[in-house]
């Protein structure tokens, strides 16, 4: 792809570019690459001054840069073509999509697939080898069901959704359009519900179901439990990483991001645009407000107000956490100071 064609394709994303002043910059772009290990002919990106050192060493022939004159001059001085964008990472993601598309299975049903006669299959659907589609299932148009997927009774799957190999969709689950369920994920599994009795644990049947709204993505080996009664719901365009557990009856809002190994207990309320870092744990019935960001390994044991940035376990507001962390690192020094004071003013300290 010509550099000029790339600029035209990205359109309003581009605010300026080197081609405007140097016609020699209309080189052939052969692919995309990471800036640190780029090859000639490829395009990469730099987000800001923090990575300016990469411009001095990269072998990339073109870069996507922020609207930063210093970085642009640095690239021009090295003979690197550049595009300036308000969000270089987004423009790079759009550029990747021009050079790479995921494998698209050919529509059709593999002869080894097992499909109940009551299932309703839409137009241009692909169903792979050894997939199992049980009774009452409704599958929309242009859905891809990869090999070894199991879809339990009365599941609904919206248009253009992709179910990757070996995922399991359990009974009554409702999946919207343009969702992606990655390999090993289990949607609609039984919630963890037991009542203690004198004779042991009495199992609570999980009679509810899971709803994934449009555009939800669920990573490999993640699980979303169906509710005891009612629904577990994941809001539109929410992205869930690998190895995430979401408990029964939980409601997650729109445009959230849950990183790997997040664990959300039952009956939790998560607002819109919430970001939970890796290994964040959320206790039963906690309420997390809109726009909350929780750092990796945060322990959320109670409600979090909208817009808060929290870290630590139990969680603290971000600035308070930084102060507490600084004090914690000085505990040995503080303890030694205390022992010296105790030796010098022992009786007074005891009396105090």
C-alpha positions as a printed NumPy array, in Angstrom:
array([[  0.   ,   0.   ,   0.   ],
       [  1.3  ,   3.452,  -0.933],
       [  1.897,   5.862,   1.927],
       [ -0.416,   8.388,   0.255],
       [ -3.154,   5.755,   0.026],
       [ -2.778,   5.023,   3.733],
       [ -3.154,   8.738,   4.542],
       [ -6.293,   8.913,   2.418],
       [ -7.745,   5.764,   3.986],
       [ -7.249,   7.017,   7.542],
       [ -9.007,  10.226,   6.497],
       [ -9.94 ,  12.667,   9.267],
       [ -7.818,  10.698,  11.741],
       [ -4.737,  12.379,  10.203],
       [ -4.061,  16.014,  11.166],
       [ -0.754,  16.371,   9.275],
       [  1.815,  14.241,   7.471],
       [  5.262,  14.41 ,   5.916],
       [  3.97 ,  13.77 ,   2.406],
       [  2.731,  17.354,   2.26 ],
       [  6.307,  18.635,   2.011],
       [  8.228,  15.676,   0.627],
       [  6.904,  13.747,  -2.378],
       [  9.669,  11.181,  -1.863],
       [  7.768,  10.02 ,   1.202],
       [  5.203,   8.221,  -0.973],
       [  6.863,   4.9  ,  -0.371],
       [  5.344,   1.422,  -0.413],
       [  4.152,   0.242,   3.017],
       [  4.353,  -3.557,   3.209],
       [  3.031,  -4.133,   6.724],
       [  2.946,  -3.071,  10.377],
       [  5.466,  -3.699,  13.143],
       [  6.48 ,  -2.864,  16.699],
       [  8.712,   0.196,  16.751],
       [ 11.531,  -1.567,  18.626],
       [ 11.93 ,  -4.417,  16.11 ],
       [ 10.564,  -2.887,  12.936],
       [ 11.705,  -3.872,   9.46 ],
       [ 12.224,  -1.542,   6.484],
       [  8.995,  -0.998,   4.572],
       [  6.783,  -1.258,   7.651],
       [  4.893,   1.364,   9.643],
       [  4.824,   1.631,  13.443],
       [  3.774,   4.234,  16.013],
       [  5.094,   6.334,  18.895],
       [  2.69 ,   7.722,  21.513],
       [  4.74 ,  10.538,  23.031],
       [  8.039,  11.998,  24.245],
       [  8.583,   9.015,  26.524],
       [  9.327,   6.91 ,  23.447],
       [ 11.29 ,   9.463,  21.436],
       [ 14.413,   7.3  ,  21.831],
       [ 12.708,   4.708,  19.612],
       [ 12.657,   7.133,  16.689],
       [ 16.454,   7.319,  16.823],
       [ 16.855,   3.542,  16.45 ],
       [ 13.811,   2.158,  14.626],
       [ 14.171,   0.635,  11.161],
       [ 10.529,   1.421,  10.289],
       [ 10.036,   3.372,   7.082],
       [  7.018,   5.258,   8.431],
       [  5.644,   6.218,  11.838],
       [  2.33 ,   7.3  ,  13.297],
       [  3.088,  10.163,  15.701],
       [  1.159,  12.528,  17.977],
       [  0.8  ,  16.21 ,  17.067],
       [  4.28 ,  16.857,  18.472],
       [  6.627,  19.03 ,  16.424],
       [  9.724,  17.725,  18.188],
       [  8.948,  14.098,  17.345],
       [  7.975,  14.98 ,  13.778],
       [ 11.247,  16.823,  13.217],
       [ 13.169,  13.92 ,  14.73 ],
       [ 11.505,  11.499,  12.301],
       [ 12.058,  13.799,   9.296],
       [ 15.73 ,  14.204,  10.166],
       [ 16.102,  10.423,   9.946],
       [ 14.234,  10.264,   6.635],
       [ 11.241,   8.486,   8.186],
       [  7.838,   9.294,   6.712],
       [  5.241,  10.163,   9.345],
       [  1.558,  10.724,  10.006],
       [  0.399,  12.884,  12.935],
       [ -2.833,  11.905,  14.725],
       [ -4.549,  12.919,  17.975],
       [ -4.545,   9.256,  19.046],
       [ -1.587,   7.4  ,  17.492],
       [ -2.512,   4.093,  19.097],
       [ -6.017,   4.187,  17.616],
       [ -4.644,   5.093,  14.181],
       [ -2.176,   2.205,  14.453],
       [ -5.015,  -0.171,  15.328],
       [ -6.908,   1.054,  12.249],
       [ -3.772,   0.531,  10.164],
       [ -3.339,  -3.038,  11.408],
       [ -6.88 ,  -3.766,  10.198],
       [ -5.826,  -2.706,   6.687],
       [ -3.072,  -5.326,   6.578],
       [ -4.528,  -8.147,   8.678],
       [ -7.956,  -9.732,   8.979],
       [ -8.763, -12.761,  11.154],
       [ -9.468, -16.025,   9.375],
       [-13.078, -16.108,   8.203],
       [-14.56 , -19.617,   7.939],
       [-16.517, -20.402,   4.799],
       [-20.302, -20.52 ,   5.398],
       [-21.623, -24.038,   5.651],
       [-22.193, -26.88 ,   8.087],
       [-19.508, -29.518,   8.611],
       [-20.856, -33.058,   8.181],
       [-19.738, -34.041,  11.711],
       [-21.673, -31.216,  13.404],
       [-24.691, -32.332,  15.452],
       [-27.658, -29.982,  15.107],
       [-31.031, -30.57 ,  16.717],
       [-33.867, -30.328,  14.178],
       [-35.607, -27.668,  16.314],
       [-32.625, -25.299,  16.086],
       [-33.063, -22.284,  13.799],
       [-29.966, -21.35 ,  11.795],
       [-29.65 , -18.008,   9.997],
       [-28.151, -17.146,   6.615],
       [-24.436, -17.595,   5.747],
       [-23.664, -19.34 ,   9.047],
       [-20.515, -21.442,   9.485],
       [-20.685, -24.438,  11.855],
       [-17.425, -26.335,  12.313],
       [-16.489, -29.945,  12.885],
       [-18.011, -31.72 ,  15.917],
       [-19.935, -28.656,  17.048],
       [-23.144, -29.457,  18.932],
       [-26.245, -27.273,  18.611],
       [-29.027, -28.427,  20.923],
       [-32.802, -27.961,  20.914],
       [-34.466, -24.583,  20.612],
       [-31.278, -22.709,  19.719],
       [-31.614, -19.62 ,  17.51 ],
       [-28.54 , -18.513,  15.554],
       [-28.529, -15.255,  13.578],
       [-27.014, -14.469,  10.186],
       [-23.295, -14.743,   9.393],
       [-22.47 , -16.327,  12.759],
       [-19.274, -18.422,  12.967],
       [-19.368, -21.501,  15.212],
       [-15.907, -23.052,  15.261],
       [-15.096, -26.745,  15.895],
       [-16.089, -28.449,  19.148],
       [-18.341, -25.635,  20.336],
       [-21.295, -26.822,  22.433],
       [-24.466, -24.715,  22.498],
       [-27.027, -25.872,  25.08 ],
       [-30.827, -25.67 ,  24.677],
       [-32.725, -22.416,  24.117],
       [-29.652, -20.257,  23.522],
       [-29.986, -17.177,  21.297],
       [-27.002, -15.885,  19.302],
       [-27.092, -12.592,  17.409],
       [-25.837, -11.75 ,  13.919],
       [-22.108, -11.864,  13.123],
       [-21.12 , -13.278,  16.503],
       [-18.064, -15.562,  16.61 ],
       [-17.795, -18.607,  18.882],
       [-14.239, -19.91 ,  18.834],
       [-13.281, -23.568,  19.233],
       [-14.135, -25.375,  22.467],
       [-16.211, -22.659,  24.09 ],
       [-19.468, -23.678,  25.806],
       [-22.711, -21.71 ,  25.827],
       [-25.061, -23.105,  28.447],
       [-28.838, -23.115,  28.544],
       [-30.981, -20.023,  27.938],
       [-27.999, -17.726,  27.404],
       [-28.722, -14.699,  25.214],
       [-25.807, -13.391,  23.154],
       [-26.194, -10.221,  21.121],
       [-24.827,  -9.237,  17.72 ],
       [-21.1  ,  -8.797,  16.952],
       [-19.949, -10.613,  20.095],
       [-16.775, -12.692,  20.305],
       [-16.44 , -15.677,  22.635],
       [-12.904, -17.069,  22.697],
       [-11.772, -20.65 ,  23.135],
       [-12.431, -22.337,  26.46 ],
       [-14.861, -19.702,  27.719],
       [-18.019, -20.924,  29.442],
       [-21.052, -18.632,  29.319],
       [-24.058, -19.474,  31.487],
       [-22.415, -21.98 ,  33.819],
       [-24.039, -22.638,  37.201],
       [-23.569, -19.96 ,  39.819],
       [-21.866, -20.992,  43.053],
       [-24.88 , -21.3  ,  45.351],
       [-25.156, -23.558,  48.397],
       [-26.978, -23.256,  51.724],
       [-25.25 , -24.675,  54.827],
       [-27.337, -27.182,  56.801],
       [-26.678, -29.583,  59.656],
       [-26.242, -32.311,  57.05 ],
       [-23.903, -30.344,  54.78 ],
       [-24.467, -28.096,  51.802],
       [-27.881, -27.843,  50.102],
       [-27.502, -26.918,  46.454],
       [-29.432, -23.894,  45.15 ],
       [-30.523, -24.591,  41.603],
       [-29.406, -21.797,  39.299],
       [-32.594, -21.094,  37.378],
       [-31.513, -17.825,  35.764],
       [-29.558, -17.036,  32.613],
       [-26.822, -14.817,  31.14 ],
       [-27.3  , -11.897,  28.747],
       [-24.411, -10.529,  26.685],
       [-25.376,  -7.325,  24.935],
       [-24.074,  -6.381,  21.465],
       [-20.326,  -6.112,  20.969],
       [-19.242,  -7.973,  24.107],
       [-15.962,  -9.9  ,  23.883],
       [-15.061, -12.692,  26.321],
       [-11.474, -14.009,  26.518],
       [-10.143, -17.547,  26.67 ],
       [-11.098, -19.673,  29.685],
       [-13.259, -16.988,  31.246],
       [-16.544, -17.881,  32.921],
       [-19.779, -15.957,  33.37 ],
       [-22.236, -17.679,  35.72 ],
       [-25.971, -17.65 ,  35.259],
       [-28.054, -16.148,  38.046],
       [-29.867, -18.037,  40.764],
       [-32.997, -16.254,  39.557],
       [-33.216, -13.528,  36.94 ],
       [-30.153, -12.638,  34.908],
       [-26.435, -11.996,  34.881],
       [-25.904,  -9.182,  32.37 ],
       [-22.84 ,  -7.819,  30.563],
       [-23.407,  -4.421,  28.946],
       [-22.822,  -3.397,  25.351],
       [-19.23 ,  -3.216,  24.08 ],
       [-17.684,  -4.467,  27.318],
       [-14.402,  -6.349,  26.87 ],
       [-13.414,  -9.229,  29.154],
       [ -9.876, -10.627,  29.115],
       [ -8.717, -14.23 ,  29.584],
       [ -9.243, -16.075,  32.884],
       [-11.912, -13.785,  34.284],
       [-14.672, -15.025,  36.622],
       [-17.996, -13.188,  36.865],
       [-20.375, -14.469,  39.522],
       [-24.102, -15.095,  39.343],
       [-26.52 , -12.2  ,  39.273],
       [-23.831,  -9.614,  38.585],
       [-24.57 ,  -6.672,  36.298],
       [-21.656,  -5.141,  34.364],
       [-22.301,  -1.901,  32.497],
       [-21.411,  -0.672,  29.017],
       [-17.9  ,  -0.074,  27.645],
       [-16.127,  -1.678,  30.599],
       [-12.767,  -3.474,  30.462],
       [-11.878,  -6.336,  32.808],
       [ -8.259,  -7.514,  32.637],
       [ -6.97 , -11.044,  33.152],
       [ -7.743, -12.894,  36.396],
       [-10.332, -10.429,  37.619],
       [-12.749, -12.134,  39.995],
       [-16.209, -10.629,  40.484],
       [-18.46 , -12.222,  43.105],
       [-22.213, -12.6  ,  42.921],
       [-24.806,  -9.809,  42.824],
       [-22.235,  -7.095,  42.11 ],
       [-23.292,  -3.907,  40.307],
       [-20.642,  -2.477,  37.964],
       [-21.341,   0.829,  36.241],
       [-20.445,   2.012,  32.744],
       [-16.852,   2.64 ,  31.548],
       [-15.308,   0.82 ,  34.524],
       [-11.748,  -0.53 ,  34.189],
       [-10.604,  -3.34 ,  36.48 ],
       [ -6.886,  -4.19 ,  36.303],
       [ -5.441,  -7.685,  36.474],
       [ -6.359,  -9.801,  39.524],
       [ -8.798,  -7.267,  40.948],
       [-11.197,  -8.987,  43.348],
       [-14.721,  -7.734,  44.017],
       [-16.737,  -8.939,  47.018],
       [-20.403,  -9.95 ,  47.032],
       [-22.963,  -7.202,  46.455],
       [-20.413,  -4.403,  46.037],
       [-21.536,  -1.445,  43.939],
       [-18.906,   0.067,  41.614],
       [-19.875,   3.434,  40.142],
       [-19.494,   4.701,  36.588],
       [-15.971,   5.474,  35.405],
       [-14.163,   3.744,  38.276],
       [-10.609,   2.538,  37.636],
       [ -9.108,  -0.129,  39.898],
       [ -5.387,  -0.908,  39.75 ],
       [ -4.048,  -4.452,  39.525],
       [ -4.729,  -6.679,  42.564],
       [ -7.045,  -4.154,  44.195],
       [ -9.422,  -5.714,  46.715],
       [-12.865,  -4.12 ,  46.469],
       [-14.829,  -5.108,  49.573],
       [-17.398,  -2.29 ,  49.609],
       [-18.937,   0.334,  47.342],
       [-16.778,   2.598,  45.179],
       [-18.046,   6.053,  44.247],
       [-18.274,   7.043,  40.548],
       [-15.053,   8.303,  39.001],
       [-12.772,   7.02 ,  41.775],
       [ -9.302,   5.635,  40.999],
       [ -8.444,   3.003,  43.605],
       [ -5.582,   0.658,  44.426],
       [ -4.525,  -1.762,  47.148],
       [ -6.309,  -4.342,  49.289],
       [ -8.493,  -3.273,  50.919],
       [ -8.749,  -0.544,  48.298],
       [ -7.772,   3.064,  48.933],
       [ -8.138,   6.18 ,  46.771],
       [ -5.117,   6.442,  44.465],
       [ -3.32 ,   9.348,  46.184],
       [ -3.905,   7.886,  49.63 ],
       [ -2.563,   4.55 ,  48.407],
       [  0.634,   6.213,  47.187],
       [  1.156,   7.857,  50.58 ],
       [  0.455,   4.585,  52.404],
       [  2.867,   2.72 ,  50.114],
       [  5.608,   5.268,  50.78 ],
       [  5.072,   4.899,  54.523],
       [  5.012,   1.099,  54.277],
       [  8.406,   1.012,  52.563],
       [  9.825,   2.952,  55.518],
       [  8.392,   0.685,  58.234],
       [ 11.779,  -0.888,  59.18 ],
       [ 13.282,   2.568,  59.56 ],
       [ 10.26 ,   3.815,  61.523],
       [ 10.381,   0.734,  63.757],
       [ 14.055,   1.264,  64.549],
       [ 13.314,   4.891,  65.378],
       [ 10.516,   3.777,  67.674],
       [ 12.839,   1.304,  69.464],
       [ 15.422,   4.053,  70.036],
       [ 12.768,   6.361,  71.405],
       [ 11.44 ,   3.566,  73.579],
       [ 14.897,   2.971,  75.082],
       [ 15.401,   6.68 ,  75.694],
       [ 11.931,   7.539,  76.904],
       [ 10.664,   4.112,  77.844],
       [  8.705,   5.006,  80.934],
       [  7.143,   8.047,  79.369],
       [  6.077,   6.068,  76.294],
       [  4.518,   3.407,  78.504],
       [  2.663,   6.009,  80.523],
       [  1.486,   7.72 ,  77.301]])
